[in-house]
Amino acid sequence: EEQKEDNNSTECSELGIMDLKFTSSRKYISISVPPKSQTMSPHIKSVDDVVVLGMNLSKFNKPTQFFICVSGVFMFYLIYGYLQELIFSVEGFKPFGWYLTLVQFGFYSIFGLIELQLIQDKRRRIPGKTYMIIAFLTVGTMGLSNTSLGYLNYPTQVIFKCCKLIPVMIGGVFIQGKRYNIADVSAALCMSLGLIWFTLADSTVAPNFNLTGVVLISLALCADAVIGNVQEKAMKLHNGSNSEMVLYSYSIGFVYILFGLTCTSGLSPAVTFCSKHPVQTYGYAFLFSLTGYFGISFVLALIKIFGALLAVTVTTGRKAMTIVLSFLFFAKPFTFQYVWSGLLVVLGIFLNVYSKNMDKIKLPSLHGLWKKSVEERKTRTLSQTV
């Protein structure tokens, strides 16, 4: 009987162990299956749809989509650039570039919060530490860029913004040990020469030229070159949305700038000045922020539908148009050196795009052009003989 009890206890213990193993295995492999009505959320069902400002572009054909995207990019960003320069044309506002960035970050945070409420998934996927880094870089990019307008002409600032490739290549060589082809090196050289030439022209004809503006926009360019990689990596790694990125990065950046202005006693003079000119400051800043927020939506749609190559071409054309309109609407000294140096920068942008899309863009070789010209001469001579 004692043996039977021992055997029973042993069997029970074995059964208990098996039951525990079975239970643990069940806990390990168990998954929750949602009901059919909740299998896919609405935003997952329409993952292939491209929605901009509540308009589903997927319902239109390709030419119509292209026309809508290009029209949106040009319209909103041209207004954005005009309002930005208009704000700094207000007498006495130039020292308050950081306060304008604070207001802009506040509006962007509100826009991002509204957009986030309109989508189904409202969870924050990207860690807070990552957002703190992204917010710091965003503050550096936009804050330094806005502040540089207190020292530089607007066309000079735009030309500098076109040359993001230069700090990207320098960082790639020294940090990652990258090697670049001749097209990339030529692009960087063209951009560098164009920047130097444009800056020399600005220093010659601009009565209030200040080298501080060049330093500020150069630092903004370096931050802009880094932030794109950080944002892309974070969104791919954690599957974050654009609205989430905008809301958290700009709201944290708002706190950074507010803290900095409070510590440096720069908040009170800016608030006093803007309260005396509410329409020219807060009113224009609202429209300035709204058009910038809408403009980036059309750029992202253009990239998603037609690819980065066409998007870069459109945005480069937009920047060239912005420079032309700046000279037309705002009185400033002009020299043809601006034109030649700007064309040199555009050539550098084209070489950069070409280097990334060599398989799609095949330029004719010198030998091919020579051979084609010889054949055309032979054909012309034969036709004349006949």
MITORLUM-68878 format. One record per residue (C-alpha): residue in one letter; x, y, z. Coordinates in steps of 0.05 Angstrom, whole numbers, padded with zeros to 5 digits, always signed. Layout:
<nodes>
AXYZ
...
</nodes>
This chain:
<nodes>
E+00000+00000+00000
E+00057+00047+00016
Q+00087+00030-00052
K+00019+00044-00085
E+00015+00111-00050
D+00086+00127-00070
N+00070+00108-00142
N+00006+00149-00141
S+00043+00209-00112
T+00097+00200-00164
E+00045+00197-00220
C+00010+00257-00192
S+00076+00296-00188
E+00092+00275-00259
L+00023+00295-00281
G+00032+00361-00244
I+00099+00372-00279
M+00068+00355-00346
D+00010+00400-00331
L+00057+00456-00313
K+00097+00445-00377
F+00033+00442-00417
T+00007+00505-00383
S+00072+00542-00394
S+00074+00519-00467
R+00002+00543-00475
K+00021+00610-00446
Y+00080+00615-00492
I+00044+00599-00558
S-00024+00628-00542
I-00047+00686-00586
S-00109+00728-00584
V-00151+00728-00647
P-00196+00789-00655
P-00266+00780-00683
K-00277+00789-00757
S-00306+00858-00748
Q-00240+00880-00716
T-00191+00841-00758
M-00165+00902-00795
S-00172+00974-00774
P-00194+01026-00826
H-00124+01057-00833
I-00094+00988-00847
K-00146+00973-00900
S-00128+01036-00937
V-00052+01028-00930
D-00043+01037-01005
D-00085+01101-01006
V-00050+01168-01008
V-00091+01218-00969
V-00070+01292-00967
L-00112+01343-00928
G-00170+01294-00927
M-00167+01283-01002
N-00154+01212-01027
L-00107+01220-01087
S-00112+01145-01103
K-00179+01158-01137
F-00146+01200-01191
N-00102+01179-01250
K-00027+01192-01250
P-00026+01258-01288
T-00080+01287-01242
Q-00042+01263-01181
F+00022+01296-01206
F-00014+01361-01221
I-00046+01363-01152
C+00019+01347-01115
V+00061+01397-01155
S+00007+01451-01147
G+00005+01438-01072
V+00081+01441-01064
F+00088+01506-01104
M+00027+01541-01074
F+00040+01526-01001
Y+00116+01532-01001
L+00116+01596-01042
I+00067+01627-00991
Y+00111+01598-00935
G+00173+01631-00962
Y+00138+01697-00975
L+00108+01700-00905
Q+00175+01682-00873
E+00210+01739-00908
L+00151+01785-00895
I+00154+01773-00820
F+00228+01791-00818
S+00215+01853-00860
V+00176+01882-00801
E+00219+01936-00771
G+00250+01913-00706
F+00233+01839-00712
K+00300+01812-00735
P+00328+01798-00664
F+00268+01753-00649
G+00281+01693-00695
W+00281+01644-00637
Y+00213+01670-00613
L+00185+01660-00683
T+00210+01588-00679
L+00176+01580-00611
V+00110+01603-00640
Q+00120+01559-00702
F+00133+01498-00658
G+00071+01513-00618
F+00027+01515-00680
Y+00060+01451-00708
S+00045+01415-00643
I-00028+01436-00646
F-00033+01414-00719
G+00000+01347-00703
L-00047+01336-00644
I-00108+01349-00688
E-00082+01302-00742
L-00067+01248-00692
Q-00138+01251-00666
L-00164+01238-00736
I-00128+01172-00744
Q-00145+01105-00712
D-00080+01087-00678
K-00061+01141-00628
R-00006+01103-00591
R+00064+01130-00584
R+00110+01079-00615
I+00178+01115-00615
P+00214+01120-00547
G+00216+01186-00510
K+00292+01188-00510
T+00293+01185-00586
Y+00243+01242-00589
M+00287+01284-00544
I+00345+01276-00593
I+00300+01290-00653
A+00270+01351-00619
F+00340+01379-00604
L+00360+01370-00677
T+00294+01401-00701
V+00305+01461-00656
G+00375+01469-00685
T+00350+01463-00757
M+00291+01510-00755
G+00314+01557-00699
L+00382+01572-00730
S+00351+01577-00799
N+00300+01628-00776
T+00351+01667-00736
S+00399+01670-00796
L+00348+01713-00833
G+00365+01769-00785
Y+00434+01771-00817
L+00426+01744-00889
N+00385+01757-00950
Y+00329+01706-00959
P+00358+01681-01027
T+00425+01667-00994
Q+00390+01626-00940
V+00352+01585-00992
I+00416+01572-01031
F+00449+01545-00968
K+00389+01500-00955
C+00398+01469-01024
C+00468+01445-01004
K+00452+01393-00951
L+00495+01343-00990
I+00560+01377-00966
P+00554+01362-00891
V+00524+01294-00906
M+00585+01275-00948
I+00635+01304-00897
G+00601+01265-00841
G+00599+01202-00883
V+00674+01206-00897
F+00698+01221-00826
I+00646+01182-00786
Q+00628+01122-00829
G+00689+01119-00874
K+00646+01121-00937
R+00673+01128-01007
Y+00637+01169-01060
N+00638+01165-01136
I+00661+01221-01182
A+00589+01246-01192
D+00580+01257-01117
V+00648+01292-01110
S+00632+01336-01170
A+00564+01353-01140
A+00596+01374-01074
L+00648+01416-01111
C+00595+01451-01153
M+00553+01466-01091
S+00613+01491-01052
L+00636+01537-01108
G+00565+01561-01118
L+00557+01576-01044
I+00623+01614-01041
W+00606+01654-01103
F+00535+01670-01078
T+00561+01690-01009
L+00614+01735-01040
A+00561+01768-01083
D+00518+01778-01021
S+00575+01809-00982
T+00591+01856-01040
V+00521+01883-01054
A+00486+01875-00986
P+00499+01936-00941
N+00486+01899-00876
F+00521+01832-00892
N+00543+01795-00829
L+00584+01732-00827
T+00544+01710-00766
G+00487+01692-00813
V+00532+01645-00853
V+00554+01610-00789
L+00481+01602-00765
I+00455+01574-00830
S+00515+01528-00836
L+00500+01499-00767
A+00427+01492-00786
L+00448+01455-00849
C+00490+01406-00808
A+00432+01392-00760
D+00385+01384-00820
A+00433+01333-00851
V+00432+01291-00787
I+00358+01296-00770
G+00334+01262-00834
N+00374+01199-00819
V+00351+01197-00746
Q+00278+01207-00764
E+00279+01154-00819
K+00314+01103-00774
A+00265+01115-00717
M+00203+01111-00760
K+00226+01047-00794
L+00249+01014-00729
H+00187+01030-00689
N+00136+01038-00745
G+00117+01109-00723
S+00070+01154-00762
N+00083+01223-00790
S+00032+01256-00744
E+00063+01223-00683
M+00132+01247-00704
V+00107+01318-00714
L+00069+01321-00649
Y+00123+01295-00601
S+00185+01324-00635
Y+00156+01394-00641
S+00122+01395-00572
I+00187+01374-00538
G+00225+01424-00581
F+00175+01477-00557
V+00195+01463-00485
Y+00269+01467-00504
I+00261+01535-00536
L+00216+01562-00481
F+00267+01541-00429
G+00324+01573-00468
L+00288+01639-00480
T+00268+01642-00406
C+00340+01630-00383
T+00369+01682-00431
S+00315+01734-00416
G+00296+01735-00489
L+00222+01718-00479
S+00197+01783-00448
P+00223+01831-00502
A+00196+01786-00558
V+00127+01781-00526
T+00125+01857-00515
F+00144+01871-00587
C+00095+01820-00617
S+00038+01846-00573
K+00047+01914-00607
H+00044+01882-00677
P-00003+01821-00668
V-00025+01816-00741
Q+00045+01823-00771
T+00074+01773-00721
Y+00024+01722-00694
G-00023+01727-00754
Y+00032+01717-00805
A+00065+01664-00762
F+00000+01623-00761
L-00006+01625-00836
F+00069+01613-00843
S+00064+01551-00799
L+00000+01526-00832
T+00027+01530-00903
G+00092+01496-00882
Y+00053+01439-00849
F+00010+01430-00911
G+00069+01436-00958
I+00107+01378-00927
S+00044+01334-00935
F+00045+01344-01010
V+00120+01331-01013
L+00112+01265-00977
A+00054+01247-01024
L+00098+01264-01084
I+00154+01219-01058
K+00106+01161-01044
I+00072+01163-01112
F+00127+01184-01160
G+00193+01172-01122
A+00248+01216-01093
L+00278+01234-01161
L+00217+01271-01186
A+00204+01301-01117
V+00274+01330-01114
T+00265+01360-01183
V+00199+01393-01163
T+00225+01420-01097
T+00288+01447-01131
G+00244+01484-01181
R+00203+01510-01123
K+00265+01538-01088
A+00288+01571-01153
M+00219+01603-01160
T+00222+01626-01087
I+00288+01662-01100
V+00259+01696-01162
L+00197+01719-01124
S+00240+01744-01066
F+00276+01792-01113
L+00209+01813-01144
F+00169+01826-01081
F+00223+01851-01034
A+00271+01907-01051
K+00342+01883-01047
P+00407+01894-01087
F+00416+01848-01146
T+00476+01824-01187
F+00481+01772-01242
Q+00532+01737-01199
Y+00471+01710-01161
V+00447+01678-01225
W+00511+01643-01244
S+00525+01618-01173
G+00453+01594-01167
L+00459+01555-01232
L+00523+01524-01206
V+00486+01499-01144
V+00430+01472-01188
L+00482+01434-01229
G+00509+01404-01164
I+00438+01382-01145
F+00429+01349-01213
L+00495+01312-01206
N+00475+01288-01137
V+00408+01262-01163
Y+00442+01230-01222
S+00492+01193-01178
K+00435+01162-01139
N+00396+01142-01201
M+00449+01122-01250
D+00409+01060-01269
K+00349+01103-01287
I+00385+01162-01319
K+00433+01143-01374
L+00470+01202-01402
P+00502+01194-01471
S+00578+01186-01471
L+00625+01232-01510
H+00642+01175-01557
G+00569+01163-01570
L+00556+01236-01585
W+00616+01239-01632
K+00593+01176-01668
K+00523+01203-01675
S+00548+01269-01704
V+00592+01233-01755
E+00533+01190-01777
E+00490+01252-01785
R+00544+01285-01828
K+00549+01223-01872
T+00473+01221-01880
R+00471+01295-01897
T+00528+01287-01948
L+00494+01227-01980
S+00427+01264-01985
Q+00461+01324-02017
T+00497+01277-02067
V+00432+01243-02085
</nodes>
